[in-house]
Amino acid sequence: MAKQDVIIIGAGLAGVAAAHALRERGHDVLVLDTHPGAGLETSFANAGALTPSEPEPWNAPGVHWKLLASLADPHSAMKLRLHALPGLIPWGLQFLANSTRKRHEAAALANFALSRYSLGRTQAARDQHKLEFANLANGTMKVCRDARALEPARQASQALADAGLRWEILDRAAMVKREPLLADVADQMAGAVFYPDDESGDAHRFTQALAAIAAGMGVRFEYGSTVDSLIDRAGRIIGIRTATEEIEADQVVIATGHASRRLLAPLGLHIPVRPVKGYSLSLDMSGLNDRPALPVVDDALHAIVTPLGDRLRVAGTAEFAGEDRRLRAERVENLRLLLRRVYPALAERLLTGDEKPWCGFRPMSADGRPVIGETRAKGLWITTGHGHLGWTQAMGSAGLLAALMDGETPPVPAEAFSAKRF
Ligand SMILES: Cc1cc2nc3c(=O)[nH]c(=O)nc-3n(C[C@H](O)[C@H](O)[C@H](O)COP(=O)(O)OP(=O)(O)OC[C@H]3O[C@@H](n4cnc5c(N)ncnc54)[C@H](O)[C@@H]3O)c2cc1C
């Protein structure tokens, strides 16, 4: 049986970032993934936002009413599918139990600290390795149609100001100055909140570029290779099994996103991470001179429009539907509708029928914080459960994981993310 220092299962954002961080520290790393390349599952066509400004978990106080109402509303931003309900117990109960104001605020603070640290590491890797991923450092803007929506956005931002979040309320004129293409709809907006430190870019290109750098540093990637089970010797994980081979390792890292449960459950480990489906639409902007300058978040629709070089990405919606991979027409239509509401003139030009719809599963933990660290099985580590923040937190989670694996003081408080909290 071959022997390895560290095996990472999963070459999405979490796995590739972990491989890079561990290799930087001198570990001998092998990454296995079912897909034929890096970043082809949930990390493929996400909204492209690096947003420490959005650390709030999606189980905000009152979420149960929204989910109940969604059963009857095909267009609601958050959608619960009746057929998925049995599979959501007990995860769903934990998700709801964590929606108290106190827990929600504590999770937002912990997520903010990790996201901020993560953005710094993302910028450092970009600069060091000259990574190309249509990166923009122009901030993000959350637009509010209703003056009543501005107040909660202001309060949420203020709650993070002491932790270091910079933000600014913009009136209509200031909003249009930042994003001139919003001029057409300015009279429908009450204003916006601007977050100057947020960034954006193409997460898939970033994953691929970082994987190439990691490979150049000596990380081995074995694509087209599915891990069927973990090898357990007296409570210690000592390797992995695929259909064709067994590989021993000193440490194994699970970075399998929403699919983590499949490898963990046979060991009796129940880490509450479930898929929450989201959609995106990618549009060709190559013939366009006037392009959006920065990502615009429409809070009411849980959706965002992000310029990614020659493409425009519209993404969002949260569907609690288990692992149902169907691209539902009405959810895709919601994204077209959003684009029409935010940039009517752009929508007119870009919605030609050639736009590319996609859906993916956010790996969402029941308490809205990622799961990073050693599990209750010795030698088995995990980094998943990042939900809507998987890119924002990827590089920081990798830095935290690598420090923990090397027995060092964590760079951000680690207890909030511990795999042993469940
Ligand atoms: C619509 C949408 C918009 C989003 N927008 C943003 C955003 O703007 N900003 C942000 O920060 N986050 C965003 N996210 C979230 C982010 O994309 C995810 O959190 C992130 O991609 C998860 O990365 P991951 O590496 O954990 O999982 P994945 O990318 O799913 O990677 C897991 C990998 O593990 C592999 N795998 C699984 N099981 C096995 C096995 N048994 N053997 C071998 N390989 C296996 C899979 O093939 C896969 O490649 C969005 C998500 C969605 C759906």
The ligand as a MOL file (V3000), in Angstrom:
LIG
                    3D

  0  0  0     0  0            999 V3000
M  V30 BEGIN CTAB
M  V30 COUNTS 53 58 0 0 0
M  V30 BEGIN ATOM
M  V30 1 C -25.1680 29.8580 -6.5540 0
M  V30 2 C -24.0180 29.9450 -5.6000 0
M  V30 3 C -23.3820 31.1640 -5.4080 0
M  V30 4 C -22.3290 31.2720 -4.5080 0
M  V30 5 N -21.6820 32.4540 -4.3930 0
M  V30 6 C -20.6210 32.5830 -3.5690 0
M  V30 7 C -19.9080 33.7960 -3.4710 0
M  V30 8 O -20.1960 34.7590 -4.1710 0
M  V30 9 N -18.8850 33.8890 -2.5890 0
M  V30 10 C -18.5320 32.8450 -1.7880 0
M  V30 11 O -17.6360 33.0140 -0.9620 0
M  V30 12 N -19.1660 31.6460 -1.8840 0
M  V30 13 C -20.1880 31.4950 -2.7500 0
M  V30 14 N -20.8440 30.3010 -2.8570 0
M  V30 15 C -20.4270 29.1950 -2.0190 0
M  V30 16 C -19.1870 28.5080 -2.5450 0
M  V30 17 O -19.2420 28.3720 -3.9470 0
M  V30 18 C -19.0680 27.1260 -1.8870 0
M  V30 19 O -19.1460 27.2600 -0.4830 0
M  V30 20 C -17.7440 26.4900 -2.2570 0
M  V30 21 O -17.6210 26.3590 -3.6580 0
M  V30 22 C -17.6130 25.1160 -1.6170 0
M  V30 23 O -16.3220 24.6430 -1.9430 0
M  V30 24 P -15.8760 23.2080 -1.4630 0
M  V30 25 O -14.4880 23.0240 -1.9060 0
M  V30 26 O -16.1900 23.0430 -0.0210 0
M  V30 27 O -16.8630 22.2150 -2.2190 0
M  V30 28 P -16.8770 21.7760 -3.7600 0
M  V30 29 O -16.5060 22.8830 -4.6540 0
M  V30 30 O -18.1920 21.1100 -3.9840 0
M  V30 31 O -15.7120 20.7120 -3.8210 0
M  V30 32 C -15.8240 19.4370 -3.2410 0
M  V30 33 C -15.0910 18.4700 -4.1500 0
M  V30 34 O -15.0580 17.1900 -3.5080 0
M  V30 35 C -15.1890 16.2090 -4.5050 0
M  V30 36 N -15.6720 14.9710 -3.8670 0
M  V30 37 C -16.7870 14.8070 -3.1370 0
M  V30 38 N -16.8680 13.5470 -2.6610 0
M  V30 39 C -15.7570 12.9100 -3.1180 0
M  V30 40 C -15.2480 11.5820 -2.9510 0
M  V30 41 N -15.8950 10.6760 -2.2160 0
M  V30 42 N -14.0820 11.2610 -3.5650 0
M  V30 43 C -13.4030 12.1780 -4.3150 0
M  V30 44 N -13.8390 13.4510 -4.4810 0
M  V30 45 C -14.9980 13.8050 -3.8970 0
M  V30 46 C -16.1750 16.8020 -5.5040 0
M  V30 47 O -16.0150 16.2000 -6.7780 0
M  V30 48 C -15.7860 18.2720 -5.4950 0
M  V30 49 O -14.9000 18.6140 -6.5400 0
M  V30 50 C -21.9070 30.1430 -3.7570 0
M  V30 51 C -22.5310 28.9110 -3.9680 0
M  V30 52 C -23.5700 28.8040 -4.8820 0
M  V30 53 C -24.2120 27.4700 -5.1050 0
M  V30 END ATOM
M  V30 BEGIN BOND
M  V30 1 1 1 2
M  V30 2 1 2 3
M  V30 3 2 2 52
M  V30 4 2 3 4
M  V30 5 1 4 5
M  V30 6 1 4 50
M  V30 7 2 5 6
M  V30 8 1 6 7
M  V30 9 1 6 13
M  V30 10 2 7 8
M  V30 11 1 7 9
M  V30 12 1 9 10
M  V30 13 2 10 11
M  V30 14 1 10 12
M  V30 15 2 12 13
M  V30 16 1 13 14
M  V30 17 1 14 15
M  V30 18 1 14 50
M  V30 19 1 15 16
M  V30 20 1 16 17
M  V30 21 1 16 18
M  V30 22 1 18 19
M  V30 23 1 18 20
M  V30 24 1 20 21
M  V30 25 1 20 22
M  V30 26 1 22 23
M  V30 27 1 23 24
M  V30 28 2 24 25
M  V30 29 1 24 26
M  V30 30 1 24 27
M  V30 31 1 27 28
M  V30 32 2 28 29
M  V30 33 1 28 30
M  V30 34 1 28 31
M  V30 35 1 31 32
M  V30 36 1 32 33
M  V30 37 1 33 34
M  V30 38 1 33 48
M  V30 39 1 34 35
M  V30 40 1 35 36
M  V30 41 1 35 46
M  V30 42 1 36 37
M  V30 43 1 36 45
M  V30 44 2 37 38
M  V30 45 1 38 39
M  V30 46 1 39 40
M  V30 47 2 39 45
M  V30 48 1 40 41
M  V30 49 2 40 42
M  V30 50 1 42 43
M  V30 51 2 43 44
M  V30 52 1 44 45
M  V30 53 1 46 47
M  V30 54 1 46 48
M  V30 55 1 48 49
M  V30 56 2 50 51
M  V30 57 1 51 52
M  V30 58 1 52 53
M  V30 END BOND
M  V30 END CTAB
M  END
